[in-house]
Amino acid sequence: MKTTRLPSSAKLNTVFSRQKPGRFGSDYQPSIRAERGEAPKISHASKIYCPKLQRDVHCLSLPERQFACFAIYHPQLWDLHEQKMLHPAATSHPLSGHPKAAGLILPSLPGTLSALTRISPNYRHHSIYINSQEDPTELQKVAYPYIGDLLLFLEDKDGPYCVNWNVKSDPEGYSVRPNSTVFKEKRKSRALSPQVRHDLEHLYFKDGLIRTIDATPQALHPRLTGNLLWILPKIGDGIAKKDLSGFYSDLPGACTLSPQLIATRAAEWSGLSISECKTELWKCIWNRILKIDLFQSIFDDVPLRPQVIDPVELYAHLFSREE
């Protein structure tokens, strides 16, 4: 089926259909997919398979891909909603309907129409014209939803909570419009400046007690994100053919041996192939059973290094429910 990147009645219906409330895990569908005909032409769209969610995560930029991978790596993350629609009208809290949130009193979200009015009544919300349901010959003006980047679902000692990541290539992107002919052509349909759009997203989630963090690649160590993006595809579906976590944990000096040597010894012990053992090794590293230095380059035939700095602790502020 032919798709269009431009806002339209059909696209509006698609977004609302995909973003039905109460969808979590493998049932979740992003507003925009990282596929030809949907992703913006100037984007670097890609998918990351996440064993934890049992589905592909759709990323529309390289920074989104880096942050999505780091989010998936975090042990307290239990769901991730990328390309999340910001509802124009008031809506329920993103946690609503999930068993983890049973019994919690969750504040609703105000809707972007209300939030924008509170910023200033002079700003115009993005809108399109569609055929009226009462009279198909007449056009009706409706608000078109803005789309967020990454909404994280986490859990700590106080229970489940959400953190919203607003991802840009650099800090300037939150206040300066991109200097691109593609964006110049869309200015008529984008009445909001980048700064107002930024403030709108923060206010929208703030009423739901959801913290929004401005996330740019400069905030993360490039070797860390590079290693995580390299390891994640190697763990496959995350289902172990044989549990080797105990072997790897008990292997003397495991964090100082090369991946090839570790897998060779595991193969001799388990009867699995070296390739299968290596897959299980990457799973143990990804699941933080074997803690290695992820801030150093990883090579198959070069000894690993023990963890010196825990990236989860170093970047804890990116996952905290409070500032």
Secondary structure as UniProt FT lines:
FT   HELIX           9..18
FT   TURN            21..22
FT   HELIX           25..27
FT   TURN            36..38
FT   TURN            41..42
FT   STRAND          46..50
FT   TURN            51..54
FT   STRAND          55..59
FT   HELIX           62..73
FT   TURN            75..76
FT   STRAND          77..82
FT   STRAND          85..86
FT   TURN            94..97
FT   HELIX           99..101
FT   TURN            102..103
FT   HELIX           112..119
FT   TURN            121..122
FT   STRAND          127..131
FT   TURN            136..137
FT   STRAND          139..143
FT   STRAND          146..147
FT   STRAND          150..156
FT   TURN            157..158
FT   STRAND          159..167
FT   HELIX           171..174
FT   HELIX           181..186
FT   HELIX           187..189
FT   HELIX           194..206
FT   TURN            207..209
FT   STRAND          211..215
FT   HELIX           217..219
FT   HELIX           222..231
FT   HELIX           232..235
FT   TURN            236..237
FT   HELIX           245..250
FT   TURN            252..253
FT   HELIX           254..256
FT   HELIX           259..270
FT   HELIX           274..286
FT   TURN            287..288
FT   TURN            294..295
FT   TURN            300..301
FT   HELIX           311..314
FT   HELIX           316..318
//
